[in-house]
Amino acid sequence: MVELGIGQYVEMEYGGAARIIQIIGSGGQGIVYLAEFNDARYALKWYDVDKISNPKAFRKNIENNIKDGAPSNKFLWPKYLTKELDNGCFGYLMDLRPQGYDSFVDILNTYKLEIEQMSGRATKQSVQFKSLFAMVTAVINIVNTFRQLHRAGKSYQDLNDGGFFINVENGDILVCDCDNIAPDGCNFGIAGKPGYMAPEVVRGISKPNVQTDKYSLAVVLFKLLFRGDPVEGEKVVKDICLTETSELKHYGQQAIFVYDPKNDSNRPVRGIHDNVIKFWKIYPDYIKDAFTFTFTTGITEPNKRIIENEWQKLFIRLRSEIIKCHCGRTNFASMFLLTEEGHYKCPKCGAEYSELQLSNRDYGIPLYIGCKFYACDTEKASDDFQTVTGELIENKLKPGVLGIKNMSDKIWKVKMPDGNFYNVASGKGFPLWKDVEIDFGGITAKLK
């Protein structure tokens, strides 16, 4: 590979040239540079074509992806292709990662290294989600992003911990390394990263595709939520040195989920897998059941793996069941006590929380000051998990009196205890009394 020099100009396929400013980083396929093109700054990925099995086809696929456009704004998608040099080298420009986004690797490690410019000394800086809500939102965003990719008929093929940047403040995500994305069924030699590859890819009986993406996606989700590997337990750690043969065995031929209900030979080991042991006790059964199915039945039957839409529904529910108690305790409803009346009781301070039962849900949404409702909760046939349509607030003039504020652009109808219906316009609210019934517009709700 011919490396590019600082200040060098690289001609673009359809005119103009990008100027190299500095090196950002390097990886298995090449080097990423900071470049300037048309008075804007981009990341330029420059390839070592000797490490690509079919450079011509690989380049053509990137060109096609540029023409197709990104499935959503969550992808750092290729934007401009460079001309191919005489030696076959080429690259492409993509948007730079914005400020405020950390790598998935740093999030798993819980820290990143910052280099002080003056001394060159490296210091650790904490990288952790600012709230439980932000973490679950990140999970929903990841699932939804790959749902959109697969809807476009393409697969990522190399899904791993290096493929994401996440905003730990709000859970927003960006998918990077999009150059291996190809139409489902096409593959340009990439297999994936050990620990993330589907067992059939590890065994060499399948090329990466949408179904293998689903397995890799489940690994990413498990690692984010449980901070461990779904198939690394006692059986795996007994192999002191994981050779290629043992990886084939533990991650391909004989992959066993650490909480397989029918096989306890690979349970998490205390002192090594403490995070998995700890967090497995925290998440509600429906989340654990989904992962159990994925890493048992889904290991051997790829066509039965959970689809992104189902994951999205599960995690939307999980986010809606987060309770932020006024005493400071924040956790899932499953970690609160349940009273005879069906209320959630904080085990720390004893505060109780009722829930709102929606006609489009088979579960209730716990109510606490500040909890939000989204379009997918209040609007029929919507799966919009980002647009806030309502919020539980406290009456400023009457402390202790709670109500829901309409933050949508629709008029709600509310049946008060007197039996009369009242319109609640956008920006207005209504008190949340015991016998209140709400019609959001095709979706009804009442206090449980």
N, C-alpha and C positions, 0 to 999 in steps of 0.2 A: 504493500500500500504506500502511495506517495502522500506523506503528511503535508498539510497546508501551512504556509508561513504566515506569521502575523503581518497584516497589511496587504496580503495577497488578494487578488481579485479572482472570483470564480464566476464564469459565465453561466447565465441561467438559460434554460431551454427555450424560452420564448422572448428573449431579449433582456438586456441589462446585465449587471454583474453584482455579486455580493462581495463585500469586503470583510476579510477575516479580522476580528478584533482580539480574541483570546480563546484559549481552550477552556471549555466548561467541564468536560469529563471524557472518559473513554470506557469502552465495553468490549464485549466479545466480537462484535461485528465492525467496529470502527471507532471514530473519535467524534465528539460533539463539540462544535465551536460556537462562540458568540459571533454573529455576523450582522452586517448592516446592509439593507437592501431597500431602495426607494425611500430613504430617510427614515426607515423603521428598523428596529432590531429584532432579530430572530435567532433561533437555535438552528445551526446547520449540522445535520448528521452526515458524516463523510465515511463511506464504506471501504473496508478492506475486502475487495471483491474475491480475494483468494479464499475467504472464509464463507463465501456464498456458493451453494451448489450449482445454481443456474442464474448467474447475474443478469442475463438478458431478460429472462422471464420474471425475475424478482423486480427489476426496474420497471418493466411493463405493468406489473401489478400495482406498484406505487403510483404510476401514472394514471391507471384506471381509478384508484382510490381518490386521487386528487380530483378527477373529473366527477366522480360520484358525490363527493362531499362527505363530511362527517355525519354519522347517524344522529348526533346531538352535539351541543356545545360543551359536553363533558370530555371530549377527546382533544388531545393535542395532536391534531391531524396534519398529515403532510399538506403543504400549501403550494410550494413551488419546487419544481425539479431542476437540477443543474444539468448542463450539457455533459455528455459522457466524454472523458478524456481519451486520448489515443491508447492509454494503457487499460482502459475499461473502467477506471474509477469514476464515481459519481456520488451525488448526495441529494438531499432535499432540505428545504427550509420549513420550519414549523414555528408556531408561536412559543415564546418563552413561558416558563412556569411563572405565574404571578406571585407576588409577595403573599405570605401568609399560608402557604401550602407546604407541608412536610412530607417526606417520603414515607411510604408504608413500612419500609425497613426500620427507619428511625422510630416510628410509632411502636412497632413491636419491641424494639430495644428499650423504649421509653426515654431515649436521649439522642442527641446529635452532637457532633464535635464542631465547635466554632473555632476558627483559626484567627488569632489576634494579628492584625496587620503589622503592627510595630515589632512585636517580639517573635511572631511566628509560632507562638505557643498554642496548643490545642486545649480548649476547655469544654467540659460537658455542659450541655444545656438541656433541661428537661423537655421532653416532647410527650405530652399526654392530653387526652381529650379533656376539655374544660367541663364537660358535663356528661352524664349518662345519656341524656337526650341527644347531644351532638354525636356520640358514638353510634347510637342506633340509627340516626339519620344518615350517617356515612354508609352504614350497611345497606339501608334502603336505596341510597344513591348508586352504590356499586351494582346492586341487583338490577335496578332499573336501567342503568347504562348498558349492561350486557343484554338485557331484554331488547333494547332498541337495536343493538348491534346484530343480534340474531334475527330480529324481525327484518333487517335489511338483507338477510341471506348471507351474512358473513360470519366468520369465526375468528377469534383472537389468536388461538393456536399456541400461545406461549404465556398463559396467564400465571403470574407469580407475584411475589412480594415486591418486585421491582417495577411493577406496572402501574403504580398509583401514586398520586400526590393527594393528600387529604388536608383540609382545613380543620384543625382540631377545635376551633372556636365554634363552628356551626355545622360541621359534618359535610360540607361540600367536597366534591372529589373531582379529580382530573385523571384521565387515563392517558398514559404515555406509551412510548415504544409501540406505536401503531403501525410500524412498517411491515410486520409479519401478518397483519390482518388480511385475509383473502376470502374469496367466495367459498362457501361451505363445499368441501370436497376437493379443493385445491390446496396443495402444500408445496413449499419451496425448500424443504429439507430441515426445517425447524421441528424439534420434537417437544421441547419444553424443559423446565427446570426440575431436577430431582426433588421429590417431596410434594410437587404440585401436579405432576403428570398423572393422568388417569392410568389405572393398572394395565389396561389393554395397550396403551402407548408404551409403557415401561416394558411390557412383554414383547413388543414389536409386532403385534397382530393387528394394529390399527394406526392410521395416521391421525394427527390432530383434526378435530372437526367440532361441530356444535355440541355433540354429546360429550366429548372429552372436555370441552370448555365448561360444561355443567359440573363435571367432577372437580376441575381445578377451581371453579368459582366457589364450590362448597368448601374446599380446603381454605381458600382465602377468608371466607366468612367465619369458619371455625377458628382459624388462627387469630382473627381480629377480636372475636367474642370470648374465646376460651384461652387465648395466649399459649397455644401449644399445637402440636401436630396430631391430627386425628388417628393416625395409625402408628405413632411412635410411643410404645409402652414397654412393658417388661421384656417382651419377646425380642424387641429391637435393640434395647440397650444392652442386652447380654452379648451382642456382637460388639466387642470393644472397638474394632475397626470396620466401618461399613465399606466393604469392597463393592465392586460392580456386581459381583455374584450375589452378595447379601442384599443389596438394594433391589435387585431383580426379585429376590425371594420376598422381602418384607413389604415392598411397595408395588409389586406386580403379581407374582404367582400366589403368594400367601398373605396378602394384605388383610389385616384384622383390625377392626375399629376398637379403640381403647375401651369403649363401653358397650361392646357387642353383648347383648343379653344372653346369647347362646354359647359364647366362648370367652372365658375369663383369662385366657393365657397371655393377654397383652394389655393388662390393666396399667394405668398410670402408676409410676413409682414415686413414693414420697421422697422428697429431697431432690428430685429431678423434675417431676411434672406437677409441682405444687399448684401452679396456676390452674391447670386443667381440673385438678381435684377440687379446688376452691370454687371455681366458677361453675362447674357442673352442678353444684348444689344450689346455685343462685337462680339460674334461668328456669322459667316455667316448663312444665312437661311438654307442651306442644312444640316448643323450640327443640328440646332434647329429642323428642320423637322424630322430628324432621331430620335431624342430623343422624340419628341412629338408622333411619331408613336409607338415607343417602349412602352411608358408609357400611351398610350390610347388603341389602338387596341391590343398591345402586352400584356396588363394586363389581358385581358379576353380570348385572343386567342394565347396560347403559341406557336403553330406551325407557327405563322406568325411573330414571333420575328426576328429581324434582325440578320443574321448570321455573324460570325466573318469575313468572306471574304469581305462582304459588308462594315462592320465597317472599315476594314483595308483600303479599297479603299477610303473611305471618309476622313480618317485621313491622308493618304498619300497626298491627295489633299490639306487638310488643312495645312500640313507642307510645301508643295510646294508654298503655297500662303502667307507665311510669308515674309514680306518686311522689311529689315533692312536698314533704310535710313541713309545717311551719317551724318545727323544732330543728330543722336542718337535715334530717334523714331523707335521702332520696334513693328509692329502690323500686323494683317491680312490684306490682300488686300481690304477686304470689309470695313475696317475702313479708307481707303484712298479715296480721291476724284477721280472721274472718268472724264477725259477730253473728249472733242468731238472727239478727235483722238483715244480714247480708251486707253489712258495711265493712270497710277495711279499717282495721285498728292498728295504729302505729305501735310497735312493740317497745319503742323507746319512751314516748310521752303519753300514749293512750289516746291521742286524737283520732276521731273517727271520720271516715270519708264515705259518702254514698256514691252511687254511680248512675250514669245516664244510659238507659237502654234504648238503642236505636233499632228501628225495624229492619235495617239492612245489615245488621250484625247479630251473631249468635253469642256475643259477649258484650259486657257493659264497659263504659269508659269512666274510670274513677274521676271524681270531681274534686279539685283543689284550686285554690286561688292562683290564677295564672295559667291554668291548663288551657290548651288551645284545641279547636276543632278545625278540620281541614276539609277541602272540597270533597275528598273521598268519603268523608263522614256524613256530610250534609247534602250532597248533590247526587241525584240519581245517576247511575251508570258512570260515575266519575272515578278514576283511579289517581287523581291529582293529589299527591301527598305533600305538596309544597305550599299551595295557596291557603292561607289562613282565612277561615270564614266565620269564626266565632271564638270568644274567649270568656272564661269564667272570671268575673270581677267582683269586688266588694263595693257595696254602696258607700260612697264617700260621706253621705249625710247620716247613714244608719249603719254603723259598724256591726258586723255580724250578719247582715242581710246580703246574701249572695245573688248574683244574677248573671245571665249570659248576654254579652254584647254581640249584636249582629255586625260582623265585619265583611259580609259578602255584599254583592251588588243586587241581591234579591230581597223580596219582602217575605218575611216569615209570618205564619199565623200561629197564635198562641191561645190555647184554651185555658182561662184562669179558673180558679176554684169556684167562681160564681156561675160557671157554665157558659160564659160569653167568650167569643173569639175576638182577639185584638190583632191588628196588623203591627208588626215590628219592622220598621224600615231600616235600611242600612245606616249604621252609626248609632242606632238606638238599642235599648236593652229591655229585659223583663226580669222580674224577680223569680228566683227558682224556688217556688213553694212546693209543698208535698204533692198536691194534686194537679200540678201544671202539666199540660200536654202540648207538644210542639209539632208543628207541621212545617218542615224545612222546604217543602215542595216535592212531594212524592216520597219523602222519607219522614217518618214520624218518630217521636221520642217521648219518653216519660221518665220521671225519677223513680228509681227502684228503691 
